[in-house]
Amino acid sequence: MSRKRFDIAMQQQELFERDCHVCICGNSIYAHGTPQLAHRIPQRKHLLAKYGEAIIHHPMNMASTCSLECNASVSIANDLGAILELLEGMYEYEVSNGNYVLADEILSHMEDLRKKLGVPIK
């Protein structure tokens, strides 16, 4: 197993444990076989290019799911307000953990979304 695959498997296990091995629907993540991690902001090429890997693969952007149906229900790709709310949570998390480089990157995306939504910039 390559180092990258090992790191992904470790992150996956940490996130399953964070979510207590429970899917967003309330079932066990093992209810339909192999559990999945869903991206709230989907891992699509244009979104990866826009937000970057650090945001797309951020633990707060991930949810444990038991099926493709639950995986699809997690997506907030078309809800800019929900994306802004998620980014605000990520920003607070990163600032509280002293990761100011990522926090600044997230803040930049928050400001762009606030302009699009007509929300005052704090």
VOVOPA-596030 format. One line per field, with one value per atom (N, C-alpha, C): atom name; x, y, z; residue in one letter. Coordinates in steps of 0.2 Angstrom, whole numbers, plus 5000, padded with zeros to 4 digits. Layout:
N
atom [CA | ...]
c1 [X | ...]
c2 [Y | ...]
c3 [Z | ...]
rest [a | ...]
END
This chain:
122
atom [N | CA | C | N | CA | C | N | CA | C | N | CA | C | N | CA | C | N | CA | C | N | CA | C | N | CA | C | N | CA | C | N | CA | C | N | CA | C | N | CA | C | N | CA | C | N | CA | C | N | CA | C | N | CA | C | N | CA | C | N | CA | C | N | CA | C | N | CA | C | N | CA | C | N | CA | C | N | CA | C | N | CA | C | N | CA | C | N | CA | C | N | CA | C | N | CA | C | N | CA | C | N | CA | C | N | CA | C | N | CA | C | N | CA | C | N | CA | C | N | CA | C | N | CA | C | N | CA | C | N | CA | C | N | CA | C | N | CA | C | N | CA | C | N | CA | C | N | CA | C | N | CA | C | N | CA | C | N | CA | C | N | CA | C | N | CA | C | N | CA | C | N | CA | C | N | CA | C | N | CA | C | N | CA | C | N | CA | C | N | CA | C | N | CA | C | N | CA | C | N | CA | C | N | CA | C | N | CA | C | N | CA | C | N | CA | C | N | CA | C | N | CA | C | N | CA | C | N | CA | C | N | CA | C | N | CA | C | N | CA | C | N | CA | C | N | CA | C | N | CA | C | N | CA | C | N | CA | C | N | CA | C | N | CA | C | N | CA | C | N | CA | C | N | CA | C | N | CA | C | N | CA | C | N | CA | C | N | CA | C | N | CA | C | N | CA | C | N | CA | C | N | CA | C | N | CA | C | N | CA | C | N | CA | C | N | CA | C | N | CA | C | N | CA | C | N | CA | C | N | CA | C | N | CA | C | N | CA | C | N | CA | C | N | CA | C | N | CA | C | N | CA | C | N | CA | C | N | CA | C | N | CA | C | N | CA | C | N | CA | C | N | CA | C | N | CA | C | N | CA | C | N | CA | C | N | CA | C | N | CA | C | N | CA | C | N | CA | C | N | CA | C | N | CA | C | N | CA | C | N | CA | C | N | CA | C | N | CA | C | N | CA | C | N | CA | C]
c1 [5004 | 5000 | 5004 | 5003 | 5007 | 5005 | 5010 | 5009 | 5003 | 5001 | 4995 | 4989 | 4989 | 4983 | 4982 | 4988 | 4988 | 4985 | 4987 | 4985 | 4977 | 4975 | 4968 | 4964 | 4966 | 4963 | 4963 | 4968 | 4969 | 4964 | 4963 | 4959 | 4951 | 4950 | 4944 | 4942 | 4946 | 4945 | 4943 | 4947 | 4946 | 4940 | 4937 | 4931 | 4925 | 4926 | 4921 | 4920 | 4926 | 4926 | 4923 | 4924 | 4922 | 4914 | 4911 | 4904 | 4901 | 4905 | 4903 | 4900 | 4903 | 4901 | 4893 | 4891 | 4883 | 4883 | 4879 | 4877 | 4873 | 4873 | 4868 | 4861 | 4859 | 4852 | 4851 | 4856 | 4854 | 4856 | 4857 | 4859 | 4867 | 4869 | 4876 | 4879 | 4885 | 4888 | 4890 | 4889 | 4890 | 4883 | 4878 | 4871 | 4870 | 4874 | 4873 | 4880 | 4884 | 4891 | 4896 | 4900 | 4906 | 4904 | 4906 | 4904 | 4908 | 4905 | 4908 | 4909 | 4914 | 4914 | 4911 | 4907 | 4904 | 4907 | 4908 | 4910 | 4904 | 4903 | 4898 | 4898 | 4904 | 4906 | 4909 | 4906 | 4908 | 4915 | 4918 | 4925 | 4925 | 4923 | 4922 | 4928 | 4930 | 4936 | 4936 | 4930 | 4929 | 4929 | 4926 | 4926 | 4933 | 4937 | 4943 | 4948 | 4947 | 4951 | 4949 | 4942 | 4940 | 4942 | 4941 | 4942 | 4949 | 4951 | 4958 | 4957 | 4962 | 4961 | 4960 | 4963 | 4963 | 4956 | 4952 | 4945 | 4941 | 4942 | 4937 | 4938 | 4945 | 4946 | 4946 | 4944 | 4944 | 4939 | 4941 | 4936 | 4929 | 4928 | 4922 | 4918 | 4921 | 4917 | 4916 | 4917 | 4916 | 4911 | 4907 | 4902 | 4902 | 4901 | 4901 | 4894 | 4894 | 4887 | 4887 | 4881 | 4880 | 4879 | 4877 | 4875 | 4876 | 4875 | 4876 | 4870 | 4864 | 4859 | 4860 | 4863 | 4865 | 4871 | 4875 | 4881 | 4879 | 4874 | 4872 | 4868 | 4864 | 4860 | 4864 | 4871 | 4875 | 4877 | 4877 | 4880 | 4876 | 4880 | 4878 | 4880 | 4882 | 4885 | 4881 | 4875 | 4870 | 4867 | 4870 | 4867 | 4873 | 4874 | 4879 | 4879 | 4873 | 4872 | 4875 | 4873 | 4876 | 4883 | 4886 | 4893 | 4896 | 4894 | 4896 | 4896 | 4891 | 4890 | 4895 | 4897 | 4902 | 4909 | 4910 | 4916 | 4917 | 4912 | 4913 | 4915 | 4912 | 4914 | 4921 | 4923 | 4930 | 4935 | 4933 | 4937 | 4938 | 4933 | 4933 | 4937 | 4937 | 4940 | 4948 | 4950 | 4957 | 4960 | 4956 | 4959 | 4960 | 4955 | 4956 | 4962 | 4964 | 4969 | 4976 | 4976 | 4982 | 4984 | 4980 | 4982 | 4979 | 4983 | 4981 | 4982 | 4986 | 4987 | 4981 | 4978 | 4972 | 4966 | 4966 | 4961 | 4960 | 4966 | 4966 | 4963 | 4965 | 4962 | 4954 | 4952 | 4945 | 4941 | 4944 | 4941 | 4941 | 4945 | 4945 | 4939 | 4937 | 4932 | 4925 | 4925 | 4919 | 4918 | 4923 | 4921 | 4918 | 4921 | 4918 | 4911 | 4909 | 4902 | 4898 | 4900 | 4896 | 4894 | 4899 | 4898 | 4892 | 4893 | 4888 | 4881 | 4881 | 4875 | 4872 | 4876 | 4874 | 4874 | 4878 | 4878 | 4884 | 4883 | 4888 | 4895 | 4900 | 4907 | 4908 | 4910 | 4911 | 4918]
c2 [4994 | 5000 | 5006 | 5011 | 5017 | 5021 | 5026 | 5031 | 5035 | 5037 | 5041 | 5037 | 5031 | 5027 | 5025 | 5024 | 5023 | 5029 | 5035 | 5041 | 5042 | 5041 | 5041 | 5036 | 5030 | 5025 | 5027 | 5030 | 5032 | 5038 | 5043 | 5048 | 5046 | 5041 | 5038 | 5035 | 5031 | 5028 | 5033 | 5038 | 5043 | 5047 | 5048 | 5051 | 5046 | 5040 | 5035 | 5035 | 5035 | 5035 | 5042 | 5047 | 5054 | 5054 | 5050 | 5050 | 5044 | 5041 | 5035 | 5029 | 5029 | 5023 | 5024 | 5030 | 5031 | 5035 | 5033 | 5037 | 5043 | 5048 | 5053 | 5052 | 5046 | 5044 | 5040 | 5039 | 5036 | 5028 | 5025 | 5018 | 5018 | 5012 | 5010 | 5011 | 5014 | 5015 | 5008 | 5003 | 4996 | 4993 | 4996 | 4994 | 4991 | 4994 | 4991 | 4989 | 4987 | 4984 | 4989 | 4991 | 4995 | 5002 | 5005 | 5012 | 5017 | 5023 | 5028 | 5035 | 5039 | 5046 | 5050 | 5054 | 5059 | 5066 | 5069 | 5076 | 5081 | 5086 | 5090 | 5095 | 5098 | 5101 | 5096 | 5094 | 5088 | 5088 | 5082 | 5082 | 5082 | 5087 | 5088 | 5092 | 5091 | 5094 | 5102 | 5105 | 5112 | 5115 | 5111 | 5113 | 5112 | 5107 | 5106 | 5112 | 5114 | 5119 | 5126 | 5126 | 5133 | 5133 | 5128 | 5128 | 5125 | 5120 | 5117 | 5111 | 5106 | 5100 | 5101 | 5106 | 5107 | 5108 | 5112 | 5113 | 5107 | 5104 | 5099 | 5092 | 5091 | 5085 | 5087 | 5093 | 5095 | 5090 | 5088 | 5084 | 5087 | 5093 | 5096 | 5096 | 5094 | 5094 | 5086 | 5082 | 5075 | 5072 | 5067 | 5064 | 5057 | 5053 | 5045 | 5044 | 5039 | 5037 | 5029 | 5027 | 5020 | 5017 | 5022 | 5020 | 5026 | 5024 | 5030 | 5035 | 5032 | 5037 | 5042 | 5040 | 5044 | 5049 | 5046 | 5050 | 5056 | 5054 | 5060 | 5065 | 5063 | 5068 | 5073 | 5071 | 5076 | 5082 | 5081 | 5087 | 5094 | 5099 | 5106 | 5110 | 5106 | 5110 | 5116 | 5115 | 5120 | 5125 | 5125 | 5129 | 5133 | 5139 | 5144 | 5146 | 5146 | 5148 | 5143 | 5136 | 5131 | 5130 | 5132 | 5132 | 5137 | 5143 | 5149 | 5147 | 5144 | 5141 | 5136 | 5132 | 5127 | 5130 | 5134 | 5138 | 5142 | 5145 | 5149 | 5144 | 5138 | 5133 | 5131 | 5130 | 5128 | 5134 | 5140 | 5145 | 5146 | 5145 | 5146 | 5140 | 5134 | 5128 | 5129 | 5132 | 5133 | 5138 | 5144 | 5149 | 5147 | 5143 | 5140 | 5135 | 5132 | 5128 | 5131 | 5137 | 5141 | 5140 | 5137 | 5136 | 5142 | 5147 | 5154 | 5154 | 5150 | 5150 | 5147 | 5141 | 5139 | 5143 | 5146 | 5150 | 5156 | 5159 | 5165 | 5163 | 5157 | 5154 | 5153 | 5150 | 5149 | 5156 | 5161 | 5168 | 5171 | 5170 | 5173 | 5170 | 5163 | 5160 | 5163 | 5164 | 5166 | 5173 | 5177 | 5184 | 5184 | 5180 | 5179 | 5177 | 5172 | 5170 | 5175 | 5179 | 5184 | 5189 | 5191 | 5196 | 5193 | 5187 | 5184 | 5183 | 5182 | 5182 | 5188 | 5193 | 5200 | 5200 | 5196 | 5196 | 5201 | 5205 | 5210 | 5206 | 5209 | 5206 | 5208 | 5203 | 5205 | 5208]
c3 [5000 | 5000 | 5000 | 4996 | 4995 | 5001 | 5002 | 5008 | 5007 | 5001 | 5000 | 5002 | 4999 | 5001 | 5008 | 5011 | 5019 | 5022 | 5020 | 5024 | 5023 | 5017 | 5015 | 5019 | 5020 | 5024 | 5031 | 5034 | 5041 | 5042 | 5037 | 5038 | 5038 | 5033 | 5033 | 5039 | 5042 | 5049 | 5054 | 5054 | 5059 | 5059 | 5052 | 5051 | 5053 | 5052 | 5054 | 5061 | 5065 | 5072 | 5075 | 5071 | 5073 | 5073 | 5068 | 5067 | 5070 | 5075 | 5079 | 5074 | 5068 | 5063 | 5062 | 5062 | 5061 | 5055 | 5050 | 5044 | 5045 | 5041 | 5042 | 5042 | 5039 | 5040 | 5046 | 5050 | 5057 | 5057 | 5051 | 5051 | 5052 | 5053 | 5054 | 5047 | 5047 | 5040 | 5037 | 5040 | 5037 | 5035 | 5035 | 5034 | 5027 | 5022 | 5015 | 5013 | 5017 | 5015 | 5017 | 5012 | 5013 | 5014 | 5019 | 5021 | 5016 | 5016 | 5011 | 5015 | 5012 | 5014 | 5009 | 5011 | 5006 | 5007 | 5001 | 5002 | 5001 | 5006 | 5006 | 5000 | 4999 | 4993 | 4989 | 4984 | 4980 | 4977 | 4976 | 4974 | 4966 | 4963 | 4956 | 4953 | 4947 | 4945 | 4945 | 4943 | 4944 | 4951 | 4955 | 4963 | 4966 | 4964 | 4966 | 4964 | 4958 | 4955 | 4959 | 4960 | 4964 | 4971 | 4975 | 4982 | 4984 | 4980 | 4982 | 4986 | 4986 | 4990 | 4997 | 5000 | 5008 | 5010 | 5006 | 5008 | 5006 | 5000 | 4998 | 5002 | 5004 | 5009 | 5016 | 5018 | 5025 | 5029 | 5035 | 5039 | 5039 | 5040 | 5040 | 5034 | 5028 | 5022 | 5021 | 5025 | 5024 | 5029 | 5027 | 5031 | 5030 | 5035 | 5034 | 5031 | 5026 | 5023 | 5022 | 5022 | 5021 | 5014 | 5010 | 5003 | 4998 | 4992 | 4987 | 4988 | 4990 | 4991 | 4996 | 5002 | 5007 | 5005 | 5001 | 4999 | 4995 | 4990 | 4986 | 4990 | 4995 | 4999 | 5003 | 5003 | 5007 | 5003 | 4997 | 4993 | 4994 | 4994 | 4995 | 4989 | 4984 | 4978 | 4975 | 4975 | 4972 | 4977 | 4984 | 4989 | 4992 | 4989 | 4991 | 4998 | 5000 | 5007 | 5012 | 5010 | 5014 | 5014 | 5008 | 5007 | 5011 | 5011 | 5015 | 5023 | 5025 | 5032 | 5034 | 5029 | 5030 | 5031 | 5026 | 5026 | 5032 | 5035 | 5041 | 5047 | 5047 | 5052 | 5051 | 5045 | 5044 | 5046 | 5044 | 5046 | 5054 | 5057 | 5065 | 5067 | 5065 | 5067 | 5065 | 5060 | 5058 | 5062 | 5063 | 5067 | 5074 | 5077 | 5084 | 5085 | 5079 | 5079 | 5076 | 5075 | 5073 | 5066 | 5062 | 5055 | 5051 | 5051 | 5048 | 5041 | 5038 | 5031 | 5028 | 5030 | 5027 | 5029 | 5035 | 5037 | 5032 | 5030 | 5026 | 5019 | 5017 | 5010 | 5011 | 5016 | 5017 | 5018 | 5021 | 5022 | 5015 | 5010 | 5004 | 5000 | 5001 | 4998 | 5001 | 5007 | 5011 | 5008 | 5008 | 5005 | 4998 | 4994 | 4987 | 4987 | 4992 | 4992 | 4995 | 5000 | 5003 | 4998 | 4993 | 4988 | 4983 | 4981 | 4977 | 4980 | 4986 | 4990 | 4992 | 4992 | 4995 | 5002 | 5005 | 5013 | 5014 | 5020 | 5022 | 5024 | 5022 | 5023 | 5030 | 5035 | 5042 | 5043]
rest [m | m | m | s | s | s | r | r | r | k | k | k | r | r | r | f | f | f | d | d | d | i | i | i | a | a | a | m | m | m | q | q | q | q | q | q | q | q | q | e | e | e | l | l | l | f | f | f | e | e | e | r | r | r | d | d | d | c | c | c | h | h | h | v | v | v | c | c | c | i | i | i | c | c | c | g | g | g | n | n | n | s | s | s | i | i | i | y | y | y | a | a | a | h | h | h | g | g | g | t | t | t | p | p | p | q | q | q | l | l | l | a | a | a | h | h | h | r | r | r | i | i | i | p | p | p | q | q | q | r | r | r | k | k | k | h | h | h | l | l | l | l | l | l | a | a | a | k | k | k | y | y | y | g | g | g | e | e | e | a | a | a | i | i | i | i | i | i | h | h | h | h | h | h | p | p | p | m | m | m | n | n | n | m | m | m | a | a | a | s | s | s | t | t | t | c | c | c | s | s | s | l | l | l | e | e | e | c | c | c | n | n | n | a | a | a | s | s | s | v | v | v | s | s | s | i | i | i | a | a | a | n | n | n | d | d | d | l | l | l | g | g | g | a | a | a | i | i | i | l | l | l | e | e | e | l | l | l | l | l | l | e | e | e | g | g | g | m | m | m | y | y | y | e | e | e | y | y | y | e | e | e | v | v | v | s | s | s | n | n | n | g | g | g | n | n | n | y | y | y | v | v | v | l | l | l | a | a | a | d | d | d | e | e | e | i | i | i | l | l | l | s | s | s | h | h | h | m | m | m | e | e | e | d | d | d | l | l | l | r | r | r | k | k | k | k | k | k | l | l | l | g | g | g | v | v | v | p | p | p | i | i | i | k | k | k]
END
